[in-house]
């Protein structure tokens, strides 16, 4: 059974703290993604990765960085958390390559981060 | 950034009634249209991925159609049940990469 896990369901941090959000998938997927979800805005892509040690900026990368040292793990880092980063963060993974079936993304349960 | 729009933002349906809602997306550089269902306290789950104009897919009481020339997709729920209550997200996948651009979702509440 396909599975994407995230390190925390709820997290409360203070302004200025460094925050790590971890995502692990057990499907041997090449692609991994980090999104944030805010009311009325849908999912917005922060960063994604097609391979180990590879990263690409999404639509809203400012204030975030990522790390992918192993194929199964993709970490989102908030270098200095700010109140406008309070949000729901979702990780997802998918297979690389088209013509290999539906390119659906598999999502983790999300981390609701509150920055005080 | 692809501009994907969903309407309505929310709707309430009586149990047993059927309903449908819309996703519109830019038709240029299009590769695929995804539909996901996101139930409260759960992860979003894929319902359909459609690529061909005129495509129609079905899963149980839920079906979807795709018009790539005019840039829209409909999701239909037949005989709504309380377990259909969820936010339904559509996302457009461009031809240049694997990124998805999501709409804001349609939240469906089925009243018993």
Interface residues (C-beta under 8 A of the other chain):
Chain A: X4 X31 X33 X35 X40 X41 X42 X43 X44 X45 X48 X50 X58 X59 X90 X94 X96 X98 X102 X103 X104 X105 X106 X107 X108 X109 X110
Chain B: X1 X4 X6 X9 X31 X32 X34 X36 X41 X42 X43 X44 X45 X46 X49 X89 X91 X93 X98 X99 X100 X101 X102 X103 X104 X105
